[in-house]
């Protein structure tokens, strides 16, 4: 049963990517199949999560894969956002020549990208997790210059190089821990498995763990966009095609934080929490500060969303350093961010299509030109700013509370001010984008289709979990926190 | 017995470290590729020595893979790529040769300091090379940030990966095979994608100088 569910979770994107490679002439069919089968992945993730919430044991497949509550939660986020992304991607309508080639490339790499993230969060073997996360960089990098502009080629190179080097440092940290474990004389076959290391961690060498954590923090922190390794993020997220931006911003950052959270738990078992939490607090607050303050002067609405991602990753990182209540808030925050940010990026793609520019100043009057898209975009940005009743408001309040409980009053106060700055800037820039008259040459009005309605769903869900957190979600998050406090 | 083993692996590791230094004082890009090729051969040699002396037969497979992939296939790919670009020189690195050598010396010393705890826990005869592996990792990192050509950065990234492989070989006689194979797969895919992107940079900017990649700001 576990194996079947795992297969159902991972198979849809893998099969879609394979079909897109094998059948270059049937891209439209493959794309439609892709959209139709991706919900299977979501259903499998939901099923796994429901089993865990009902008190079942983690799903185990062989010695390499293991899905506990934390994995199930991440798998659910990845599959939901990937479903939205493949739905909004190119290829569903018949096109000719270059458009079809682009659509095929999109189907190949987006699905491989989704599959690598699903594998990363379900791997028990932390070496395999590393392999999957590195593969996620490679599969997403080629999609950024889908339209071959100078800016997108530049963004893609920076992303690939900085991402690969960063993640190589995470491998160094992984290997250092492995070396330490292997020298205890234990059998090394399953040595990189989370379940093995959790048991062995208290007996490892603290100095080695300290060194390894520095490498791991820099490595996975690069992938998560933590300051000062964030430099690739605004470029890559703003230049990528909208569905890819949605996946990179909505869930790839969360996957990197997931890896960091797992490793933090292991290092804490060896070393105690002071060292890791001090580092995470410094990096987290610096990241929130850079993200929020950069929002103030943004001139480009896609970069606005990208810097907002940096701010939110910083908040989640801050939460990781605040013990169990902080962890709960961070996981909830990551969930809310995945929903709101993916919708915001997908809608920004529609604005870009109509206006042909990323510049906020060159794209006034979205509310008039694209009433439905503009309205939803405004709602998603307000949600990202932390306006009640959306889930991110609740998670930010929980983070602040966790900071207070943990005795970090001053830092929490600073974070609270930065949250207000971020909110103010987001509202200000969105106002500039929405109001005013559309420039000449931009057609006015849009047909509201069912795809627009689909994009409203995550926002409805976000409001729902913000008003009254469903008990299933609460249990899943609580269990995920417990998974990190063995 | 152990002394010969230690000597052989130390020699291999030292050759590998020397190969990264080539990038610091040569300007000619084909020389970088050759340096990487020699370094990979040295890594395969260390792998084979550990397999034989350390009694880990599956490492022979890994050593063979290193030899075939990093020793032959990847350098061939890099040479073909370099031949397609007109510029064959790393003319103006961001940090000049003399300063680069001094910084690398400091990094090597730092590597000895940083690797003390890890050398203390490992009790294998190969542990003497661990600081060299860390030095290789740190110096490769420095090369990536201080050189301008896309192809130089790719070579340095590959050397960084060699450093990690060396660390695993000397510290624990290699990581589990499934991880090893996954890392190889990633490396191969990564190099292919980097190659494609370098071609795109060449097409769109008429140069592979990453200095041109500076339009995205704020």
Interface residues (C-beta under 8 A of the other chain):
Chain A: X64 X125 X127 X128 X130 X131 X134 X135 X137 X138 X139 X141 X142 X145 X148 X149 X150 X151 X153 X154 X155 X156 X157 X158 X160 X161 X164 X165 X168 X169 X171 X172 X175 X176 X178 X179 X180 X182 X183 X188 X189 X190 X191 X192 X205 X207 X208 X210 X211 X234 X235 X239 X294 X297 X298 X299 X300 X303
Chain B: X114 X116 X117 X118 X120 X121 X122 X123 X124 X137 X141 X144 X150 X153 X157 X160 X161 X163 X164 X167 X168 X171 X172 X173 X175 X176 X178 X179 X182 X183 X185 X186 X189 X190 X193 X194 X196 X197 X198 X200 X201 X204 X205 X210 X213 X214 X215 X216 X218
